[in-house]
Amino acid sequence: MIRCLPLLLLLASPLAAHDLVSGDLHIIHPSIPDPLPTARSAAGYMAISNDGAEPEALIDVRTPFAEHATLHTTIFEEGVARMRGLEELVIPAGETVNLEPGGIHVMFMGLSGPADEGDMIPATLVFRNAGEVEVEFMVDPAQGGGHSGMDHSGH
């Protein structure tokens, strides 16, 4: 039993859920709230920690789940939430950046098919220095208000 303890601790850790460590980067819980079956877009969230001594930048996201995957931020203008594309997302050295509802997120546009709660959606995060990092976005339960009510006309 003592020899099994390290394995049991690993299986109980957040990394077993689907977090990922790649070099100095820790990708924490990439997720997509369960989109409606007819949705043409979905938002992706996660946290990215940079344990390195230099800043890093997320510069692209690729996935077979959508025709396009881009980085966006939410801007509130006159009480209306609007999306604005981002060229890159800088993760400062020693810091964590949260991609979350109402803020920075990955926008999956032109979904290739349905996604259901519990599905794992493959994607590639492309970083300026670290290169390509393969991840899976977990489809989490929908949290109510979806992304479909936001204005995407700025792209």
Secondary structure by P-SEA (a helix, b strand, c coil): cccaaaaaaaaacccccccccccccccccccccccccccccbbbbbbbbbcccbbbbbcccccccccbbbbbbbbbcccbbbbbbbcbbbbccccccccccccbbbbbccccccccccbbbbbbbbbccccbbbbbbbbcccccccccccccccc
